[in-house]
């Protein structure tokens, strides 16, 4: 009994091109040739091809299948490794489904992690946009510390005044708001020292690329008057004028 490449492919529910590819990469031995040059495939080719297709369907890659060789030994180690990969993929999919369920139930935004999105819903649009940027340049522990600090930080009248600061706010108003923000941050740094330490020691947001991203975000999101207040507050705290953007 001999099959043509097309017939062999049909028996294995695959294509002639796939059969040819398996030859090219050494997974399937070349067949004997008829006088007209056409290959003659026998049972051994079909068994080998079916085994390859079965392993592919299970999730093994072609290089992994090639590493098994042609010996008809049970590939226990490769199957265990595949099982570990599939278990990790299932866990990831379950987490994704959990996040989707939460997003649907709470109608949370899609541009933030679910836990951050719930907190962001209560923020002004500018602060929320800044939080989206932070979520891309902060390590998760630092981002969680930032989110935990936000309610206390935004409880200050100075912060609310900063939100509402008009572009033509005069010198006295800017100085007053900057002083209020600086005093408030000094108090929080003592009361919530553990959270401030997580922010200060965050390696992700300390990289040059992260600092540049934050500077661009501050420049784009806040008005010149607000940026002036941030610079004043930083200097009051003895920090560089642009430290709130780093």
C-alpha positions in Angstrom: 0.0 0.0 0.0 1.3 3.4 -1.0 -0.2 6.9 -0.7 0.5 10.1 -2.6 1.4 13.2 -0.6 -2.1 14.5 -1.1 -3.7 11.3 0.1 -1.3 11.1 3.1 -2.2 14.7 4.0 -6.0 13.9 3.8 -5.6 10.8 6.0 -3.9 13.0 8.7 -6.4 15.8 8.2 -3.6 18.2 7.0 -2.3 19.6 3.8 0.3 18.5 1.3 2.2 21.7 2.1 2.4 20.8 5.7 3.7 17.3 4.8 6.3 19.0 2.7 7.2 21.4 5.6 7.7 18.4 7.9 10.1 16.9 5.4 12.0 20.2 5.1 12.6 20.4 8.9 13.4 16.8 9.3 10.3 15.7 11.2 9.1 13.3 8.5 11.4 11.0 6.6 11.4 11.3 2.8 9.4 8.6 1.0 10.6 6.2 -1.6 10.2 7.5 -5.2 8.4 6.0 -8.1 9.9 6.1 -11.5 8.0 9.3 -12.2 9.5 11.0 -9.2 6.4 11.0 -7.1 6.7 9.9 -3.5 5.3 6.7 -2.2 4.1 6.9 1.4 3.6 3.9 3.6 2.1 3.1 6.9 5.2 4.2 8.8 4.9 7.7 7.3 1.2 7.8 8.2 1.9 6.7 11.8 4.7 9.3 12.1 2.6 12.0 10.6 -0.4 11.2 12.9 1.9 11.3 15.9 3.3 14.7 14.9 -0.2 16.1 14.3 -1.4 14.8 17.6 1.5 16.4 19.5 0.9 19.6 17.7 -2.7 19.6 18.6 -1.8 19.0 22.2 0.4 22.1 22.2 4.0 21.0 21.6 6.0 23.1 19.3 7.7 21.6 16.2 11.2 22.1 17.7 10.0 20.2 20.9 8.7 17.4 18.7 11.9 17.3 16.8 13.8 17.0 20.1 11.9 13.8 20.9 13.5 12.0 18.0 11.8 9.2 16.0 12.0 6.5 18.7 8.6 5.4 19.8 9.1 6.2 23.5 6.5 7.8 25.6 7.4 11.5 25.9 6.6 11.9 29.6 9.0 14.8 30.3 7.8 16.8 27.3 4.2 16.2 28.2 4.8 17.2 31.9 6.4 20.4 30.7 3.4 21.0 28.4 1.0 20.4 31.2 2.8 23.0 33.4 2.5 25.5 30.5 -1.1 24.8 30.1 -1.8 25.1 33.8 -0.1 28.5 33.8 -2.2 29.5 30.7 -5.4 28.4 32.4 -4.5 30.4 35.5 -3.9 33.5 33.3 -7.2 33.0 31.5 -9.1 32.6 34.8 -7.5 35.8 36.1 -8.5 37.6 32.8 -12.1 36.3 33.2 -12.2 37.5 36.7 -11.1 41.0 35.6 -13.6 41.0 32.8 -16.4 40.0 35.2 -15.4 42.8 37.5 -15.2 45.3 34.7 -18.7 44.3 33.5 -20.2 44.4 37.0 -18.8 47.8 38.0 -18.5 49.3 34.5 -14.8 50.2 35.3 -12.5 51.8 32.7 -10.5 49.5 30.5 -7.2 51.5 30.6 -6.2 50.6 34.1 -5.9 47.5 36.2 -9.2 46.6 37.8 -8.1 47.4 41.4 -6.8 50.8 40.3 -9.8 51.6 38.1 -12.2 51.6 41.0 -10.1 54.2 42.8 -9.6 56.2 39.6 -13.3 56.6 39.1 -13.4 59.1 41.9 -10.5 61.2 40.6 -10.7 64.4 38.4 -10.0 63.7 34.7 -6.5 65.1 34.9 -5.5 63.1 37.9 -7.1 60.0 36.4 -5.1 60.4 33.2 -1.9 60.9 35.2 -2.7 57.7 37.0 -2.9 55.8 33.7 0.6 57.0 32.9 1.8 56.0 36.3 0.4 52.5 35.9 2.9 52.0 33.0 6.0 53.3 34.8 5.5 52.2 38.4 6.1 48.8 39.8 2.9 47.2 41.2 3.8 47.7 44.9 4.6 51.4 44.4 1.4 51.9 42.4 -0.6 50.3 45.2 1.1 52.6 47.7 0.2 55.6 45.5 -3.4 54.5 45.3 -3.6 54.0 49.0 -2.2 57.5 49.6 -4.6 59.2 47.2 -7.6 59.6 49.4 -5.6 61.2 52.2 -3.7 63.4 49.7 -6.8 64.6 48.1 -8.5 65.4 51.4 -6.5 68.7 51.6 -8.2 72.0 50.7 -4.9 73.0 49.0 -5.1 70.0 46.6 -8.7 70.9 45.7 -7.6 74.5 45.2 -4.8 73.3 42.9 -7.4 71.4 40.8 -9.4 74.6 40.4 -6.5 77.0 39.9 -7.1 79.4 37.1 -4.4 80.2 34.6 -4.4 83.8 35.8 -4.1 82.9 39.5 -2.0 85.6 41.1 1.2 85.3 43.0 -0.4 85.2 46.4 -2.8 82.4 45.4 -0.1 80.3 43.9 2.2 80.7 46.9 -0.7 79.8 49.3 -1.6 76.7 47.3 2.0 75.6 47.0 2.6 76.1 50.8 -0.6 74.2 51.6 0.4 71.2 49.3 4.0 71.2 50.8 2.7 71.2 54.4 0.2 68.5 53.6 2.8 66.3 52.0 5.2 66.8 55.0 2.4 65.6 57.3 1.5 62.6 55.2 5.2 61.6 54.9 5.3 61.2 58.7 1.8 59.7 59.1 2.2 57.3 56.1 6.0 56.8 56.1 5.7 53.2 54.9 3.8 54.2 51.8 6.2 57.1 51.0 9.1 54.7 51.3 7.6 52.4 48.7 7.3 55.4 46.3 10.8 56.7 47.0 12.4 53.3 46.5 10.5 52.2 43.4 13.1 51.1 40.9 10.7 51.2 37.9 9.8 54.9 38.2 13.4 55.8 38.8 14.6 54.9 35.3 15.5 57.7 32.9 12.7 56.6 30.5 10.2 56.6 33.3 11.2 60.1 34.5 11.0 61.4 31.0 7.5 59.9 30.6 6.4 61.5 33.8 7.8 64.9 32.9 6.0 64.8 29.6 2.8 63.8 31.3 3.0 66.7 33.8 3.7 69.1 30.9 0.8 67.8 28.9 -1.8 67.4 31.7 -1.3 70.5 33.9 -1.5 74.1 33.1 1.5 76.4 33.4 0.0 77.9 36.5 -0.4 74.4 38.1 3.2 73.4 37.0 4.4 76.6 38.7 2.6 75.6 41.9 4.2 72.2 41.8 7.6 73.7 41.4 7.0 76.0 44.3 5.8 73.2 46.5 8.9 71.1 45.6 11.3 74.0 46.4 9.4 74.5 49.8 10.1 70.8 50.5 13.8 71.3 49.6 13.5 69.2 46.5 14.4 70.0 42.8 11.7 72.1 41.1 10.8 69.4 38.7 10.8 66.6 41.3 7.0 66.1 41.2 7.5 65.0 37.5 10.1 62.4 38.3 
